[in-house]
Amino acid sequence: MSSDRSGLHVLVTGASSGIGEAIARAFLARGDRVTLAARRVSLLEALAREHSERAFVYGVDLLQWKNADALVDAARSAHGPIDVLVNNAGVQIVAPTDEDDFEAGLALLAVNVAAPMRLTKLVLPEMIARKRGTIVDIASMAAIAPTPGMYYYNASKAALAAASEGLRAEVRPHGVHVVTVYPGPVTSAMESAAREKFEASRSVESIPTGDAATLARMVVRAVDHKRARVIYPRVYGIARHFPNVTRWVVDATTPALKRSRG
């Protein structure tokens, strides 16, 4: 990766809100050029207006994973080769598994797994040829400690995390770095919507929760210093070393889901 920060081209998917927006802001704030990708173009444009010369907006729906090809082509045309790919776009379903919609679950898997894997496949050959570049995969603590009621989301984040962790060792000899990010609850619209799906409980109210800006700064540092992974809030770091205990705690303390029928 170039030591000239102004030369970095960072592609962030799901950049319109939450963690993705915070990561995009963190890279823009230090002078990098950022391709902002998401469905909600108006939100991207509002962010881009603050950094008009360095922010490129591209509206894309990654439910159709083949849209990734056009996204990468447009990003390269706007800002040149991609130095950092941040696979952040994702959707979540929180519901009793016997009540959820299977087609919606397949759509979730397309956005959360197929799209980031396709994007990685598109940028990786060029990174290997240049012998530099970073891929950042935003997984979830759900990959380590699956949460009841998140059947498809758990599967998607476990798949992305496993792919990310395995890819790191594969591409390291070629000068490419991979950062796997495991956010726990981070304040956002998605996180608030997820909490609303559970019955009221002290365990839900007391869950350690972080903020997107802090996580974004940790991601930028991980890119700069080639750290393998980011776990945030930090208290969840113990979960990676004691996954079985963590899963027992999650299973025992997760409150009942609200059901749509009796």
C-alpha positions in Angstrom: 0.0 0.0 0.0 1.2 3.5 -0.8 2.6 5.5 2.0 1.0 8.5 0.5 -2.4 8.5 2.1 -3.9 10.8 -0.5 -3.2 8.1 -3.0 -5.4 5.5 -1.4 -8.6 4.6 -3.1 -11.1 3.0 -0.7 -14.3 1.3 -1.9 -16.9 1.1 0.8 -20.2 -0.8 0.3 -23.2 0.0 2.4 -21.8 3.5 2.9 -25.1 5.3 3.3 -25.5 4.7 7.1 -24.3 3.0 10.2 -20.9 1.3 10.2 -20.3 1.8 6.5 -20.9 5.6 6.7 -18.6 5.9 9.7 -15.8 4.0 7.9 -16.2 6.1 4.8 -16.1 9.3 6.9 -13.0 8.1 8.7 -11.1 7.5 5.4 -12.3 10.7 3.9 -11.4 12.7 7.0 -7.7 11.8 6.6 -7.6 12.7 2.9 -8.3 9.4 1.1 -10.4 9.0 -2.0 -13.5 7.0 -1.4 -16.1 5.3 -3.6 -19.4 5.4 -1.7 -21.6 2.5 -2.7 -25.2 1.8 -1.5 -28.8 1.8 -2.7 -29.8 5.1 -1.0 -28.1 7.5 -3.3 -29.5 10.6 -1.7 -27.7 9.8 1.6 -24.4 9.1 -0.3 -24.7 12.4 -2.1 -25.2 14.2 1.2 -21.9 12.7 2.4 -20.1 13.3 -0.8 -21.0 17.0 -0.8 -18.7 17.4 2.2 -15.8 15.9 0.2 -16.7 16.7 -3.4 -13.3 16.1 -5.0 -12.5 12.8 -3.2 -15.9 11.1 -2.9 -17.5 9.2 -5.8 -21.1 8.1 -5.5 -22.3 4.9 -7.1 -25.9 3.7 -6.5 -26.0 -0.1 -6.4 -28.2 -2.9 -5.2 -26.0 -5.8 -4.2 -29.0 -8.1 -3.9 -28.0 -8.8 -7.5 -24.4 -9.8 -6.9 -23.6 -9.4 -10.6 -24.0 -5.6 -10.0 -20.6 -5.9 -8.3 -18.9 -5.9 -11.7 -20.3 -2.6 -12.8 -19.5 -1.1 -9.4 -15.8 -2.0 -9.6 -15.5 -0.8 -13.2 -17.1 2.6 -12.2 -14.9 2.9 -9.1 -11.8 2.3 -11.1 -12.8 4.9 -13.7 -13.4 7.5 -11.1 -10.5 7.0 -8.8 -8.1 4.4 -10.3 -7.1 1.0 -8.9 -8.8 0.0 -5.6 -6.3 0.0 -2.7 -8.8 -0.9 0.0 -12.1 -2.8 -0.4 -14.5 -2.6 2.6 -17.1 -5.3 2.3 -19.7 -3.8 4.6 -23.1 -3.9 2.9 -25.4 -6.3 4.7 -29.0 -7.0 5.7 -30.4 -8.7 8.8 -33.4 -10.7 9.5 -34.4 -11.2 13.2 -37.5 -13.5 13.5 -38.6 -16.9 14.7 -37.2 -19.2 12.1 -40.5 -21.1 11.6 -42.1 -17.8 10.8 -39.5 -16.1 8.5 -39.6 -15.8 4.8 -37.3 -18.2 3.0 -37.0 -16.1 -0.1 -36.0 -13.2 2.0 -33.3 -15.4 3.6 -31.9 -16.3 0.2 -31.8 -12.6 -0.6 -29.9 -11.9 2.6 -27.3 -14.6 1.7 -26.9 -12.9 -1.7 -26.1 -9.5 -0.2 -24.1 -10.7 2.8 -22.1 -13.5 1.2 -22.2 -13.7 -2.6 -21.7 -9.9 -3.2 -18.6 -9.5 -1.0 -17.1 -12.7 -2.4 -17.7 -11.4 -5.9 -16.2 -8.0 -5.1 -13.1 -9.7 -3.6 -12.7 -11.8 -6.7 -12.8 -8.7 -8.8 -10.2 -6.7 -7.0 -7.9 -9.4 -5.9 -6.0 -10.1 -9.1 -5.1 -6.5 -9.5 -3.9 -6.3 -5.9 -1.8 -9.4 -6.3 -0.3 -8.0 -9.5 0.6 -4.7 -7.6 1.7 -6.7 -4.5 -0.3 -4.4 -2.3 -3.9 -3.8 -1.2 -6.3 -4.6 1.6 -9.6 -6.3 1.9 -11.8 -5.5 4.9 -14.6 -7.9 5.6 -17.2 -6.7 8.1 -18.4 -10.0 9.7 -20.1 -10.0 13.1 -19.9 -11.5 16.6 -22.7 -13.6 15.3 -20.1 -15.6 13.4 -18.5 -16.6 16.7 -21.6 -16.6 18.9 -24.7 -17.2 16.8 -27.7 -15.4 18.2 -31.1 -17.2 18.4 -33.6 -15.8 15.9 -30.9 -14.8 13.3 -30.9 -18.0 11.3 -29.8 -16.6 8.0 -27.7 -13.8 9.4 -25.7 -16.1 11.6 -25.0 -18.4 8.6 -24.0 -15.4 6.4 -21.6 -13.9 8.8 -20.0 -17.2 9.7 -19.5 -17.8 6.0 -18.0 -14.4 5.4 -15.7 -14.6 8.4 -14.4 -18.1 7.5 -13.7 -17.0 3.9 -12.0 -13.9 5.2 -9.8 -15.7 7.8 -8.7 -18.3 5.2 -8.0 -15.8 2.5 -5.6 -13.9 4.8 -2.9 -16.6 4.9 -3.4 -17.3 1.2 -2.7 -13.8 -0.1 -0.2 -12.7 2.5 2.8 -13.9 0.4 1.5 -11.7 -2.4 1.6 -8.5 -0.4 -2.2 -8.4 0.1 -3.7 -8.0 3.6 -7.1 -9.1 4.9 -8.8 -7.6 7.9 -11.7 -9.5 9.4 -14.0 -7.3 11.6 -16.3 -8.7 14.3 -18.6 -6.0 15.5 -20.8 -6.7 18.5 -23.9 -4.5 18.9 -23.0 -1.0 17.5 -25.6 1.8 17.7 -27.4 2.0 14.4 -30.8 1.8 12.9 -30.2 -1.9 12.2 -29.2 -2.6 15.7 -32.2 -0.8 17.1 -34.5 -2.7 14.8 -33.0 -6.0 15.9 -33.5 -5.2 19.6 -37.2 -4.5 19.0 -37.7 -8.0 17.8 -37.0 -9.4 21.3 -39.2 -9.4 24.3 -38.3 -6.7 26.9 -35.4 -8.0 29.1 -32.7 -6.7 31.3 -30.2 -8.9 29.3 -31.0 -7.0 26.1 -30.8 -3.6 27.9 -27.4 -4.4 29.5 -25.6 -5.7 26.4 -22.3 -3.8 25.8 -22.9 -1.6 22.8 -20.3 0.4 20.9 -20.5 3.4 18.5 -19.8 3.3 14.8 -17.2 6.1 14.8 -15.0 4.3 17.3 -15.2 1.1 15.3 -14.4 3.0 12.1 -11.2 4.4 13.7 -10.2 0.9 14.7 -10.7 -0.4 11.1 -8.6 2.4 9.7 -5.8 1.5 12.2 -6.1 -2.2 11.3 -5.6 -1.3 7.6 -2.6 0.9 8.3 -0.9 -1.5 10.7 -1.9 -4.7 9.0 -3.8 -6.1 11.9 -5.6 -9.4 11.3 -8.9 -8.6 12.9 -10.9 -6.1 14.8 -13.3 -7.1 17.6 -15.4 -4.3 19.1 -16.6 -3.5 21.7 -13.3 -4.9 23.1 -15.1 -6.8 25.8 -16.2 -9.3 23.2 -12.6 -10.2 22.5 -12.8 -13.1 25.0 -15.5 -14.7 22.9 -13.0 -15.6 20.2 -10.9 -17.6 22.7 -13.8 -19.1 24.5 -16.5 -19.7 21.9 -18.2 -22.5 23.6 -18.7 -20.6 26.8 -19.8 -17.6 24.9 -22.4 -19.6 23.0 -23.7 -21.0 26.2 -24.1 -17.5 27.7 -25.8 -16.2 24.5 -28.2 -19.2 24.4 -29.0 -18.8 28.1 -29.5 -15.1 28.2 -31.1 -14.2 24.8 -34.7 -13.3 25.5 -37.7 -14.8 23.7 -38.5 -13.4 20.2 -41.7 -11.6 19.6 -44.0 -13.8 17.5 -46.4 -12.6 14.9 -48.9 -15.3 15.7 -50.0 -17.1 18.8 
